[in-house]
Amino acid sequence: MPGVIELPDGRTVRGSSRRAARNLMGDADLVVYLQVRAPRKTATDFEWIRWPDFRLPRSTTEVVSRLREAHRRAATERVLVVCSGGTGRTGTALALIAVLGGVEAANAVEWIRENYRPRAVETRRQREWITDIGTQLGG
């Protein structure tokens, strides 16, 4: 399936653009929105992380907490991670989830580009953030 990645720990997570996600939400148990404004009400359980496009999230503590929850739930549920284009913020979040799933922080960007999208994690600051936070998480 497009956008579905299998982590080293066997869990699967799906990344998507917001547009494509409209057709996927019925299949998701949890949708993690990465955007500045709160999402409209959906029938699906969701988490919202305030995260401006091409930037880092406003609260690293919040992101780590919510992505840990997404990773935990991915063990038994279908998790969908969504931003506008499905590449920068989504790739960055998926890379951090990959660290939680067993990928070394130093290799997380390369790993997510090989397993999700070749252009995932768009900015230098996002790449550095993954390495920094991932290393703090023990990856």
The first five atom37 places (N, CA, C, CB, O) and aatype in JSON, in Angstrom:
{
  "aatype": [12, 14, 7, 19, 9, 6, 10, 14, 3, 7, 1, 16, 19, 1, 7, 15, 15, 1, 1, 0, 0, 1, 2, 10, 12, 7, 3, 0, 3, 10, 19, 19, 18, 10, 5, 19, 1, 0, 14, 1, 11, 16, 0, 16, 3, 13, 6, 17, 9, 1, 17, 14, 3, 13, 1, 10, 14, 1, 15, 16, 16, 6, 19, 19, 15, 1, 10, 1, 6, 0, 8, 1, 1, 0, 0, 16, 6, 1, 19, 10, 19, 19, 4, 15, 7, 7, 16, 7, 1, 16, 7, 16, 0, 10, 0, 10, 9, 0, 19, 10, 7, 7, 19, 6, 0, 0, 2, 0, 19, 6, 17, 9, 1, 6, 2, 18, 1, 14, 1, 0, 19, 6, 16, 1, 1, 5, 1, 6, 17, 9, 16, 3, 9, 7, 16, 5, 10, 7, 7],
  "atom_mask": [
    [1, 1, 1, 1, 1],
    [1, 1, 1, 1, 1],
    [1, 1, 1, 0, 1],
    [1, 1, 1, 1, 1],
    [1, 1, 1, 1, 1],
    [1, 1, 1, 1, 1],
    [1, 1, 1, 1, 1],
    [1, 1, 1, 1, 1],
    [1, 1, 1, 1, 1],
    [1, 1, 1, 0, 1],
    [1, 1, 1, 1, 1],
    [1, 1, 1, 1, 1],
    [1, 1, 1, 1, 1],
    [1, 1, 1, 1, 1],
    [1, 1, 1, 0, 1],
    [1, 1, 1, 1, 1],
    [1, 1, 1, 1, 1],
    [1, 1, 1, 1, 1],
    [1, 1, 1, 1, 1],
    [1, 1, 1, 1, 1],
    [1, 1, 1, 1, 1],
    [1, 1, 1, 1, 1],
    [1, 1, 1, 1, 1],
    [1, 1, 1, 1, 1],
    [1, 1, 1, 1, 1],
    [1, 1, 1, 0, 1],
    [1, 1, 1, 1, 1],
    [1, 1, 1, 1, 1],
    [1, 1, 1, 1, 1],
    [1, 1, 1, 1, 1],
    [1, 1, 1, 1, 1],
    [1, 1, 1, 1, 1],
    [1, 1, 1, 1, 1],
    [1, 1, 1, 1, 1],
    [1, 1, 1, 1, 1],
    [1, 1, 1, 1, 1],
    [1, 1, 1, 1, 1],
    [1, 1, 1, 1, 1],
    [1, 1, 1, 1, 1],
    [1, 1, 1, 1, 1],
    [1, 1, 1, 1, 1],
    [1, 1, 1, 1, 1],
    [1, 1, 1, 1, 1],
    [1, 1, 1, 1, 1],
    [1, 1, 1, 1, 1],
    [1, 1, 1, 1, 1],
    [1, 1, 1, 1, 1],
    [1, 1, 1, 1, 1],
    [1, 1, 1, 1, 1],
    [1, 1, 1, 1, 1],
    [1, 1, 1, 1, 1],
    [1, 1, 1, 1, 1],
    [1, 1, 1, 1, 1],
    [1, 1, 1, 1, 1],
    [1, 1, 1, 1, 1],
    [1, 1, 1, 1, 1],
    [1, 1, 1, 1, 1],
    [1, 1, 1, 1, 1],
    [1, 1, 1, 1, 1],
    [1, 1, 1, 1, 1],
    [1, 1, 1, 1, 1],
    [1, 1, 1, 1, 1],
    [1, 1, 1, 1, 1],
    [1, 1, 1, 1, 1],
    [1, 1, 1, 1, 1],
    [1, 1, 1, 1, 1],
    [1, 1, 1, 1, 1],
    [1, 1, 1, 1, 1],
    [1, 1, 1, 1, 1],
    [1, 1, 1, 1, 1],
    [1, 1, 1, 1, 1],
    [1, 1, 1, 1, 1],
    [1, 1, 1, 1, 1],
    [1, 1, 1, 1, 1],
    [1, 1, 1, 1, 1],
    [1, 1, 1, 1, 1],
    [1, 1, 1, 1, 1],
    [1, 1, 1, 1, 1],
    [1, 1, 1, 1, 1],
    [1, 1, 1, 1, 1],
    [1, 1, 1, 1, 1],
    [1, 1, 1, 1, 1],
    [1, 1, 1, 1, 1],
    [1, 1, 1, 1, 1],
    [1, 1, 1, 0, 1],
    [1, 1, 1, 0, 1],
    [1, 1, 1, 1, 1],
    [1, 1, 1, 0, 1],
    [1, 1, 1, 1, 1],
    [1, 1, 1, 1, 1],
    [1, 1, 1, 0, 1],
    [1, 1, 1, 1, 1],
    [1, 1, 1, 1, 1],
    [1, 1, 1, 1, 1],
    [1, 1, 1, 1, 1],
    [1, 1, 1, 1, 1],
    [1, 1, 1, 1, 1],
    [1, 1, 1, 1, 1],
    [1, 1, 1, 1, 1],
    [1, 1, 1, 1, 1],
    [1, 1, 1, 0, 1],
    [1, 1, 1, 0, 1],
    [1, 1, 1, 1, 1],
    [1, 1, 1, 1, 1],
    [1, 1, 1, 1, 1],
    [1, 1, 1, 1, 1],
    [1, 1, 1, 1, 1],
    [1, 1, 1, 1, 1],
    [1, 1, 1, 1, 1],
    [1, 1, 1, 1, 1],
    [1, 1, 1, 1, 1],
    [1, 1, 1, 1, 1],
    [1, 1, 1, 1, 1],
    [1, 1, 1, 1, 1],
    [1, 1, 1, 1, 1],
    [1, 1, 1, 1, 1],
    [1, 1, 1, 1, 1],
    [1, 1, 1, 1, 1],
    [1, 1, 1, 1, 1],
    [1, 1, 1, 1, 1],
    [1, 1, 1, 1, 1],
    [1, 1, 1, 1, 1],
    [1, 1, 1, 1, 1],
    [1, 1, 1, 1, 1],
    [1, 1, 1, 1, 1],
    [1, 1, 1, 1, 1],
    [1, 1, 1, 1, 1],
    [1, 1, 1, 1, 1],
    [1, 1, 1, 1, 1],
    [1, 1, 1, 1, 1],
    [1, 1, 1, 1, 1],
    [1, 1, 1, 1, 1],
    [1, 1, 1, 1, 1],
    [1, 1, 1, 0, 1],
    [1, 1, 1, 1, 1],
    [1, 1, 1, 1, 1],
    [1, 1, 1, 1, 1],
    [1, 1, 1, 0, 1],
    [1, 1, 1, 0, 1]
  ],
  "atom_positions": [
    [[0.84, -1.19, 0.0], [0.0, 0.0, 0.0], [0.88, 1.25, 0.0], [-0.95, 0.0, 1.22], [1.87, 1.31, 0.73]],
    [[0.54, 2.22, -0.79], [1.34, 3.46, -0.8], [1.33, 4.14, 0.57], [0.8, 4.42, -1.87], [0.29, 4.28, 1.21]],
    [[2.51, 4.57, 0.98], [2.63, 5.31, 2.22], [2.74, 4.47, 3.48], [0.0, 0.0, 0.0], [2.99, 5.02, 4.55]],
    [[2.56, 3.17, 3.39], [2.63, 2.31, 4.57], [4.09, 1.87, 4.76], [1.69, 1.06, 4.43], [4.73, 1.37, 3.84]],
    [[4.58, 2.08, 5.97], [5.94, 1.64, 6.29], [5.87, 0.62, 7.42], [6.85, 2.84, 6.68], [5.07, 0.75, 8.34]],
    [[6.72, -0.38, 7.32], [6.85, -1.35, 8.41], [8.12, -1.03, 9.16], [6.85, -2.82, 7.88], [9.21, -0.99, 8.59]],
    [[7.97, -0.81, 10.44], [9.11, -0.48, 11.3], [9.88, -1.74, 11.67], [8.62, 0.25, 12.58], [9.33, -2.85, 11.58]],
    [[11.13, -1.6, 12.09], [11.9, -2.77, 12.5], [11.23, -3.6, 13.6], [13.25, -2.34, 12.98], [11.46, -4.81, 13.69]],
    [[10.41, -2.96, 14.43], [9.73, -3.71, 15.5], [8.45, -4.39, 15.03], [9.41, -2.78, 16.65], [7.72, -4.97, 15.83]],
    [[8.17, -4.32, 13.71], [7.02, -5.01, 13.14], [5.74, -4.19, 13.07], [0.0, 0.0, 0.0], [4.78, -4.62, 12.45]],
    [[5.71, -3.03, 13.69], [4.52, -2.17, 13.63], [4.47, -1.48, 12.27], [4.54, -1.12, 14.77], [5.5, -1.26, 11.64]],
    [[3.27, -1.14, 11.83], [3.12, -0.4, 10.58], [2.44, 0.93, 10.86], [2.31, -1.21, 9.55], [1.57, 1.05, 11.73]],
    [[2.85, 1.93, 10.08], [2.29, 3.28, 10.17], [2.16, 3.78, 8.74], [3.2, 4.24, 11.05], [2.97, 3.45, 7.88]],
    [[1.14, 4.57, 8.49], [0.93, 5.11, 7.15], [1.07, 6.62, 7.17], [-0.45, 4.71, 6.61], [0.56, 7.28, 8.08]],
    [[1.75, 7.17, 6.18], [1.87, 8.61, 5.99], [1.1, 9.01, 4.76], [0.0, 0.0, 0.0], [0.93, 8.23, 3.83]],
    [[0.62, 10.28, 4.75], [-0.19, 10.73, 3.63], [-0.29, 12.24, 3.59], [-1.58, 10.12, 3.7], [-0.05, 12.92, 4.59]],
    [[-0.64, 12.75, 2.43], [-1.03, 14.16, 2.32], [-2.46, 14.29, 2.86], [-0.93, 14.68, 0.84], [-3.19, 13.3, 2.96]],
    [[-2.84, 15.5, 3.2], [-4.19, 15.72, 3.72], [-5.23, 15.37, 2.66], [-4.37, 17.19, 4.17], [-6.27, 14.78, 2.98]],
    [[-4.96, 15.71, 1.41], [-5.91, 15.43, 0.34], [-6.15, 13.92, 0.18], [-5.41, 16.02, -0.99], [-7.29, 13.46, 0.15]],
    [[-5.07, 13.16, 0.08], [-5.19, 11.71, -0.07], [-5.79, 11.06, 1.17], [-3.82, 11.09, -0.38], [-6.45, 10.03, 1.08]],
    [[-5.55, 11.67, 2.33], [-6.03, 11.1, 3.59], [-7.56, 11.06, 3.68], [-5.48, 11.89, 4.75], [-8.11, 10.25, 4.41]],
    [[-8.22, 11.92, 2.94], [-9.7, 11.91, 2.96], [-10.25, 10.54, 2.63], [-10.26, 12.95, 1.98], [-11.26, 10.11, 3.19]],
    [[-9.58, 9.84, 1.72], [-10.03, 8.51, 1.32], [-9.53, 7.41, 2.25], [-9.58, 8.23, -0.08], [-9.97, 6.26, 2.15]],
    [[-8.62, 7.75, 3.15], [-8.0, 6.74, 4.01], [-8.52, 6.77, 5.44], [-6.51, 6.94, 4.03], [-8.33, 5.81, 6.19]],
    [[-9.19, 7.85, 5.81], [-9.55, 8.02, 7.22], [-10.49, 6.96, 7.74], [-10.18, 9.36, 7.4], [-10.44, 6.62, 8.92]],
    [[-11.34, 6.44, 6.89], [-12.26, 5.39, 7.33], [-11.53, 4.12, 7.74], [0.0, 0.0, 0.0], [-12.06, 3.31, 8.5]],
    [[-10.31, 3.95, 7.23], [-9.52, 2.76, 7.55], [-8.61, 2.97, 8.75], [-8.7, 2.35, 6.36], [-8.01, 2.01, 9.24]],
    [[-8.5, 4.2, 9.24], [-7.55, 4.51, 10.33], [-8.26, 4.49, 11.68], [-6.88, 5.88, 10.1], [-9.4, 4.93, 11.81]],
    [[-7.55, 3.97, 12.67], [-8.04, 4.04, 14.05], [-7.6, 5.34, 14.72], [-7.55, 2.82, 14.86], [-8.28, 5.86, 15.6]],
    [[-6.44, 5.85, 14.29], [-5.89, 7.1, 14.82], [-5.28, 7.89, 13.67], [-4.82, 6.83, 15.92], [-4.5, 7.35, 12.89]],
    [[-5.65, 9.17, 13.58], [-5.03, 10.08, 12.61], [-4.26, 11.12, 13.4], [-6.1, 10.75, 11.66], [-4.8, 11.75, 14.3]],
    [[-2.97, 11.31, 13.05], [-2.13, 12.33, 13.67], [-1.98, 13.46, 12.66], [-0.72, 11.75, 14.09], [-1.33, 13.31, 11.63]],
    [[-2.6, 14.61, 12.97], [-2.53, 15.78, 12.1], [-1.35, 16.64, 12.5], [-3.85, 16.59, 12.16], [-1.16, 16.95, 13.68]],
    [[-0.54, 17.04, 11.52], [0.6, 17.9, 11.73], [0.32, 19.2, 10.98], [1.96, 17.22, 11.26], [0.63, 19.31, 9.79]],
    [[-0.25, 20.17, 11.65], [-0.64, 21.41, 11.0], [-0.81, 22.52, 12.03], [-1.93, 21.23, 10.2], [-0.86, 22.27, 13.23]],
    [[-0.9, 23.75, 11.53], [-0.99, 24.91, 12.42], [-2.38, 25.0, 13.07], [-0.69, 26.2, 11.66], [-2.49, 25.25, 14.26]],
    [[-3.41, 24.79, 12.27], [-4.77, 24.91, 12.79], [-5.34, 23.56, 13.17], [-5.68, 25.58, 11.74], [-4.99, 22.53, 12.6]],
    [[-6.21, 23.58, 14.14], [-6.87, 22.34, 14.57], [-7.67, 21.75, 13.42], [-7.78, 22.6, 15.79], [-8.27, 22.5, 12.65]],
    [[-7.68, 20.44, 13.29], [-8.46, 19.81, 12.22], [-9.95, 19.95, 12.47], [-8.08, 18.32, 12.08], [-10.4, 20.13, 13.61]],
    [[-10.69, 19.86, 11.4], [-12.14, 19.82, 11.54], [-12.52, 18.51, 12.22], [-12.86, 19.95, 10.16], [-11.76, 17.54, 12.18]],
    [[-13.65, 18.49, 12.82], [-14.1, 17.26, 13.49], [-14.16, 16.11, 12.49], [-15.48, 17.47, 14.15], [-14.63, 16.27, 11.37]],
    [[-13.69, 14.99, 12.91], [-13.73, 13.78, 12.09], [-14.33, 12.66, 12.91], [-12.31, 13.4, 11.56], [-14.4, 12.73, 14.14]],
    [[-14.77, 11.64, 12.22], [-15.32, 10.47, 12.92], [-14.21, 9.63, 13.52], [-16.17, 9.62, 11.97], [-14.45, 8.8, 14.4]],
    [[-13.0, 9.84, 13.05], [-11.85, 9.07, 13.5], [-11.21, 9.71, 14.73], [-10.81, 8.94, 12.37], [-11.21, 10.93, 14.86]],
    [[-10.68, 8.89, 15.61], [-9.91, 9.38, 16.75], [-8.68, 10.09, 16.19], [-9.5, 8.21, 17.73], [-8.03, 9.58, 15.28]],
    [[-8.35, 11.26, 16.73], [-7.21, 11.98, 16.2], [-6.41, 12.7, 17.28], [-7.67, 12.97, 15.17], [-6.89, 12.99, 18.37]],
    [[-5.16, 12.95, 16.92], [-4.24, 13.79, 17.69], [-3.87, 14.95, 16.79], [-2.96, 12.99, 18.18], [-3.71, 14.78, 15.58]],
    [[-3.73, 16.13, 17.36], [-3.32, 17.29, 16.6], [-2.03, 17.84, 17.18], [-4.42, 18.37, 16.59], [-1.95, 18.13, 18.37]],
    [[-1.02, 17.97, 16.33], [0.25, 18.55, 16.73], [0.41, 19.87, 15.98], [1.45, 17.58, 16.45], [0.43, 19.88, 14.75]],
    [[0.53, 20.95, 16.72], [0.7, 22.27, 16.09], [2.1, 22.34, 15.5], [0.47, 23.44, 17.14], [3.1, 22.34, 16.21]],
    [[2.15, 22.4, 14.15], [3.43, 22.29, 13.47], [3.37, 23.07, 12.16], [3.79, 20.79, 13.21], [2.7, 22.64, 11.22]],
    [[4.05, 24.22, 12.08], [4.05, 25.02, 10.85], [4.81, 24.32, 9.71], [4.66, 26.39, 11.12], [5.79, 23.61, 9.95]],
    [[4.36, 24.55, 8.49], [4.99, 23.96, 7.31], [6.44, 24.42, 7.17], [4.19, 24.32, 6.05], [6.75, 25.59, 7.39]],
    [[7.31, 23.5, 6.8], [8.75, 23.72, 6.6], [9.5, 24.1, 7.88], [8.96, 24.8, 5.57], [10.63, 24.58, 7.81]],
    [[8.91, 23.9, 9.01], [9.53, 24.27, 10.28], [9.54, 23.07, 11.23], [8.79, 25.46, 10.92], [9.19, 21.94, 10.85]],
    [[9.93, 23.35, 12.44], [9.88, 22.35, 13.5], [8.6, 22.53, 14.29], [11.12, 22.45, 14.42], [8.0, 23.61, 14.26]],
    [[8.17, 21.51, 14.99], [6.96, 21.65, 15.81], [7.17, 22.67, 16.91], [6.56, 20.29, 16.42], [8.3, 22.93, 17.33]],
    [[6.09, 23.25, 17.36], [6.17, 24.29, 18.4], [6.6, 23.73, 19.74], [4.84, 24.99, 18.56], [7.25, 24.42, 20.52]],
    [[6.25, 22.48, 20.02], [6.6, 21.88, 21.31], [7.18, 20.48, 21.09], [5.37, 21.82, 22.23], [6.46, 19.55, 20.74]],
    [[8.47, 20.35, 21.31], [9.11, 19.04, 21.17], [8.54, 18.04, 22.18], [10.63, 19.17, 21.36], [8.32, 16.88, 21.84]],
    [[8.3, 18.5, 23.39], [7.75, 17.62, 24.42], [6.4, 17.06, 23.99], [7.59, 18.37, 25.76], [6.15, 15.86, 24.13]],
    [[5.55, 17.9, 23.45], [4.23, 17.47, 22.98], [4.37, 16.47, 21.83], [3.4, 18.69, 22.53], [3.69, 15.44, 21.81]],
    [[5.26, 16.77, 20.88], [5.45, 15.89, 19.73], [5.92, 14.51, 20.18], [6.46, 16.49, 18.75], [5.37, 13.5, 19.76]],
    [[6.92, 14.48, 21.02], [7.44, 13.19, 21.48], [6.35, 12.4, 22.19], [8.65, 13.4, 22.43], [6.21, 11.2, 21.94]],
    [[5.59, 13.04, 23.04], [4.51, 12.37, 23.76], [3.46, 11.8, 22.79], [3.85, 13.34, 24.74], [3.05, 10.65, 22.92]],
    [[3.04, 12.61, 21.84], [1.99, 12.16, 20.91], [2.49, 11.11, 19.92], [1.43, 13.34, 20.14], [1.76, 10.19, 19.56]],
    [[3.74, 11.24, 19.49], [4.28, 10.23, 18.58], [4.58, 8.93, 19.3], [5.55, 10.76, 17.89], [4.49, 7.85, 18.71]],
    [[4.95, 9.0, 20.58], [5.08, 7.77, 21.39], [3.73, 7.04, 21.45], [5.59, 8.1, 22.83], [3.66, 5.82, 21.32]],
    [[2.67, 7.83, 21.65], [1.32, 7.25, 21.71], [0.95, 6.63, 20.36], [0.28, 8.33, 22.11], [0.39, 5.54, 20.31]],
    [[1.26, 7.32, 19.27], [0.98, 6.79, 17.94], [1.75, 5.48, 17.73], [1.34, 7.82, 16.84], [1.19, 4.51, 17.21]],
    [[3.01, 5.46, 18.12], [3.82, 4.25, 17.99], [3.24, 3.12, 18.84], [5.29, 4.52, 18.4], [3.14, 1.98, 18.39]],
    [[2.85, 3.44, 20.05], [2.25, 2.43, 20.94], [1.0, 1.84, 20.3], [1.92, 3.04, 22.32], [0.82, 0.62, 20.28]],
    [[0.13, 2.71, 19.8], [-1.13, 2.25, 19.21], [-0.93, 1.49, 17.91], [-2.04, 3.42, 18.98], [-1.76, 0.65, 17.54]],
    [[0.17, 1.78, 17.2], [0.44, 1.09, 15.94], [0.68, -0.4, 16.14], [1.66, 1.72, 15.26], [0.65, -1.16, 15.17]],
    [[0.9, -0.83, 17.36], [1.08, -2.26, 17.64], [-0.2, -3.05, 17.35], [1.5, -2.47, 19.1], [-0.13, -4.21, 16.94]],
    [[-1.36, -2.42, 17.55], [-2.62, -3.13, 17.37], [-3.65, -2.36, 16.54], [-3.21, -3.44, 18.71], [-4.72, -2.89, 16.23]],
    [[-3.33, -1.12, 16.17], [-4.28, -0.28, 15.46], [-3.65, 0.31, 14.2], [-4.8, 0.85, 16.37], [-2.43, 0.28, 14.02]],
    [[-4.51, 0.84, 13.33], [-4.04, 1.48, 12.1], [-3.85, 2.97, 12.37], [-5.05, 1.26, 10.93], [-4.79, 3.69, 12.7]],
    [[-2.6, 3.43, 12.21], [-2.23, 4.82, 12.49], [-1.88, 5.51, 11.18], [-1.03, 4.89, 13.49], [-1.13, 4.99, 10.36]],
    [[-2.44, 6.71, 10.99], [-2.21, 7.52, 9.81], [-1.64, 8.86, 10.24], [-3.53, 7.71, 9.0], [-2.2, 9.51, 11.11]],
    [[-0.5, 9.28, 9.64], [0.15, 10.55, 9.95], [-0.02, 11.45, 8.72], [1.68, 10.34, 10.31], [0.3, 11.04, 7.6]],
    [[-0.51, 12.68, 8.94], [-0.93, 13.53, 7.84], [-0.44, 14.97, 7.99], [-2.44, 13.52, 7.72], [-0.53, 15.55, 9.08]],
    [[0.07, 15.55, 6.9], [0.3, 16.99, 6.79], [-0.18, 17.41, 5.4], [1.82, 17.38, 7.03], [-0.7, 16.58, 4.65]],
    [[0.0, 18.65, 5.04], [-0.52, 19.15, 3.76], [-0.07, 18.31, 2.57], [-0.1, 20.58, 3.54], [-0.9, 17.78, 1.83]],
    [[1.23, 18.17, 2.4], [1.75, 17.45, 1.24], [2.17, 16.02, 1.53], [0.0, 0.0, 0.0], [2.4, 15.25, 0.6]],
    [[2.28, 15.67, 2.81], [2.66, 14.31, 3.18], [4.15, 14.02, 3.09], [0.0, 0.0, 0.0], [4.55, 12.86, 3.11]],
    [[4.98, 15.07, 2.99], [6.4, 14.86, 2.77], [7.27, 15.4, 3.91], [6.82, 15.49, 1.48], [7.97, 14.63, 4.57]],
    [[7.24, 16.7, 4.14], [8.14, 17.31, 5.13], [7.81, 16.99, 6.56], [0.0, 0.0, 0.0], [8.57, 16.27, 7.23]],
    [[6.69, 17.5, 7.05], [6.31, 17.25, 8.44], [5.98, 15.78, 8.66], [5.12, 18.11, 8.84], [6.38, 15.2, 9.67]],
    [[5.25, 15.19, 7.71], [4.91, 13.77, 7.85], [6.16, 12.92, 7.84], [3.95, 13.33, 6.72], [6.3, 12.02, 8.66]],
    [[7.08, 13.19, 6.92], [8.34, 12.44, 6.88], [9.14, 12.59, 8.15], [0.0, 0.0, 0.0], [9.74, 11.63, 8.63]],
    [[9.15, 13.81, 8.69], [9.88, 14.07, 9.94], [9.26, 13.29, 11.09], [9.88, 15.59, 10.26], [9.97, 12.66, 11.87]],
    [[7.93, 13.33, 11.2], [7.25, 12.58, 12.26], [7.45, 11.08, 12.09], [5.75, 12.91, 12.27], [7.69, 10.38, 13.07]],
    [[7.35, 10.6, 10.86], [7.56, 9.17, 10.62], [8.98, 8.75, 10.95], [7.24, 8.82, 9.16], [9.2, 7.65, 11.46]],
    [[9.95, 9.62, 10.67], [11.34, 9.3, 11.02], [11.5, 9.16, 12.53], [12.29, 10.39, 10.48], [12.22, 8.28, 13.0]],
    [[10.84, 10.03, 13.28], [10.93, 9.93, 14.74], [10.2, 8.67, 15.24], [10.33, 11.19, 15.4], [10.67, 8.01, 16.17]],
    [[9.07, 8.35, 14.63], [8.38, 7.09, 14.98], [9.28, 5.9, 14.63], [7.02, 6.98, 14.23], [9.3, 4.91, 15.36]],
    [[10.01, 6.01, 13.53], [10.93, 4.93, 13.14], [12.02, 4.75, 14.2], [11.56, 5.23, 11.77], [12.42, 3.62, 14.49]],
    [[12.5, 5.85, 14.77], [13.49, 5.75, 15.86], [12.86, 5.0, 17.03], [13.98, 7.18, 16.31], [13.49, 4.13, 17.63]],
    [[11.62, 5.34, 17.35], [10.93, 4.63, 18.44], [10.76, 3.15, 18.11], [9.55, 5.27, 18.71], [10.67, 2.31, 19.0]],
    [[10.71, 2.84, 16.81], [10.53, 1.46, 16.37], [11.82, 0.71, 16.1], [0.0, 0.0, 0.0], [11.79, -0.43, 15.62]],
    [[12.98, 1.34, 16.42], [14.23, 0.6, 16.33], [15.25, 1.1, 15.33], [0.0, 0.0, 0.0], [16.34, 0.52, 15.24]],
    [[14.95, 2.15, 14.58], [15.93, 2.71, 13.64], [16.87, 3.63, 14.41], [15.23, 3.48, 12.47], [16.42, 4.39, 15.27]],
    [[18.16, 3.57, 14.12], [19.12, 4.47, 14.78], [18.85, 5.9, 14.33], [20.58, 4.06, 14.47], [18.6, 6.15, 13.15]],
    [[18.92, 6.84, 15.27], [18.63, 8.24, 14.97], [19.5, 8.78, 13.84], [18.84, 9.09, 16.21], [19.02, 9.53, 13.0]],
    [[20.76, 8.4, 13.82], [21.68, 8.88, 12.78], [21.29, 8.4, 11.39], [23.09, 8.43, 13.1], [21.69, 9.0, 10.4]],
    [[20.51, 7.33, 11.31], [20.09, 6.76, 10.02], [18.62, 6.97, 9.71], [20.4, 5.3, 9.98], [18.14, 6.5, 8.68]],
    [[17.89, 7.65, 10.58], [16.44, 7.74, 10.45], [15.99, 8.46, 9.18], [15.88, 8.46, 11.65], [15.02, 8.03, 8.54]],
    [[16.66, 9.54, 8.8], [16.25, 10.26, 7.59], [16.47, 9.38, 6.36], [17.03, 11.6, 7.45], [15.58, 9.26, 5.52]],
    [[17.63, 8.79, 6.26], [17.91, 7.89, 5.13], [16.91, 6.74, 5.1], [19.36, 7.34, 5.22], [16.41, 6.38, 4.04]],
    [[16.62, 6.17, 6.26], [15.7, 5.04, 6.35], [14.31, 5.44, 5.88], [15.65, 4.51, 7.78], [13.67, 4.71, 5.12]],
    [[13.82, 6.6, 6.33], [12.47, 7.02, 5.97], [12.39, 7.36, 4.49], [12.02, 8.23, 6.82], [11.36, 7.14, 3.85]],
    [[13.47, 7.89, 3.93], [13.49, 8.19, 2.49], [13.49, 6.9, 1.66], [14.72, 9.03, 2.14], [12.91, 6.88, 0.58]],
    [[14.11, 5.88, 2.14], [14.12, 4.59, 1.44], [12.79, 3.85, 1.57], [15.24, 3.71, 1.95], [12.37, 3.15, 0.65]],
    [[12.14, 4.0, 2.72], [10.94, 3.21, 3.0], [9.63, 3.96, 2.86], [11.03, 2.68, 4.38], [8.56, 3.34, 2.84]],
    [[9.67, 5.3, 2.77], [8.44, 6.08, 2.65], [8.44, 6.92, 1.38], [8.26, 6.97, 3.87], [7.74, 6.59, 0.43]],
    [[9.21, 7.98, 1.36], [9.31, 8.86, 0.19], [10.74, 9.36, 0.04], [8.32, 10.06, 0.31], [11.37, 9.72, 1.04]],
    [[11.25, 9.38, -1.17], [12.64, 9.82, -1.39], [12.92, 11.26, -0.95], [12.98, 9.67, -2.83], [14.07, 11.59, -0.66]],
    [[11.92, 12.12, -0.91], [12.14, 13.52, -0.54], [11.62, 13.85, 0.86], [11.46, 14.44, -1.55], [11.54, 15.02, 1.24]],
    [[11.28, 12.83, 1.61], [10.76, 13.04, 2.97], [11.79, 13.78, 3.82], [10.39, 11.69, 3.64], [12.99, 13.63, 3.62]],
    [[11.3, 14.57, 4.76], [12.11, 15.4, 5.66], [12.79, 16.46, 4.79], [13.17, 14.53, 6.47], [13.89, 16.25, 4.28]],
    [[12.11, 17.59, 4.64], [12.51, 18.56, 3.62], [13.61, 19.54, 3.99], [11.34, 19.32, 3.23], [14.33, 20.0, 3.11]],
    [[13.76, 19.87, 5.26], [14.71, 20.93, 5.6], [15.87, 20.41, 6.44], [13.99, 22.05, 6.34], [15.78, 19.37, 7.09]],
    [[16.94, 21.16, 6.4], [18.12, 20.82, 7.21], [17.76, 20.82, 8.69], [19.27, 21.82, 6.95], [18.19, 19.94, 9.44]],
    [[16.98, 21.79, 9.12], [16.59, 21.85, 10.54], [15.77, 20.63, 10.95], [15.78, 23.13, 10.82], [15.95, 20.11, 12.05]],
    [[14.9, 20.16, 10.07], [14.14, 18.95, 10.38], [15.07, 17.74, 10.5], [13.07, 18.69, 9.29], [14.92, 16.93, 11.41]],
    [[16.04, 17.64, 9.6], [16.99, 16.52, 9.66], [17.8, 16.56, 10.95], [17.94, 16.55, 8.45], [17.98, 15.54, 11.61]],
    [[18.29, 17.73, 11.31], [19.07, 17.87, 12.55], [18.21, 17.57, 13.77], [19.65, 19.3, 12.66], [18.68, 16.94, 14.72]],
    [[16.96, 18.01, 13.76], [16.04, 17.79, 14.88], [15.82, 16.3, 15.11], [14.7, 18.5, 14.62], [15.82, 15.83, 16.25]],
    [[15.63, 15.56, 14.03], [15.43, 14.11, 14.16], [16.65, 13.46, 14.82], [15.17, 13.47, 12.77], [16.5, 12.63, 15.71]],
    [[17.83, 13.84, 14.38], [19.05, 13.28, 14.97], [19.15, 13.65, 16.44], [20.3, 13.77, 14.21], [19.43, 12.8, 17.27]],
    [[18.92, 14.92, 16.77], [19.02, 15.37, 18.16], [18.0, 14.7, 19.06], [18.84, 16.87, 18.22], [18.35, 14.13, 20.1]],
    [[16.74, 14.77, 18.67], [15.67, 14.19, 19.5], [15.78, 12.67, 19.53], [14.26, 14.61, 18.97], [15.62, 12.05, 20.58]],
    [[16.06, 12.07, 18.38], [16.2, 10.63, 18.31], [17.31, 10.11, 19.21], [0.0, 0.0, 0.0], [17.17, 9.07, 19.85]],
    [[18.42, 10.84, 19.24], [19.53, 10.46, 20.11], [19.12, 10.56, 21.57], [20.76, 11.33, 19.84], [19.49, 9.7, 22.38]],
    [[18.37, 11.59, 21.92], [17.88, 11.74, 23.3], [16.95, 10.59, 23.68], [17.15, 13.08, 23.48], [16.88, 10.19, 24.84]],
    [[16.22, 10.06, 22.68], [15.3, 8.96, 22.94], [16.01, 7.62, 23.0], [14.22, 8.93, 21.86], [15.4, 6.58, 23.27]],
    [[17.31, 7.65, 22.74], [18.09, 6.42, 22.82], [18.26, 5.7, 21.5], [0.0, 0.0, 0.0], [18.71, 4.56, 21.46]],
    [[17.9, 6.38, 20.4], [18.0, 5.74, 19.07], [19.31, 5.95, 18.4], [0.0, 0.0, 0.0], [19.52, 5.47, 17.28]]
  ]
}
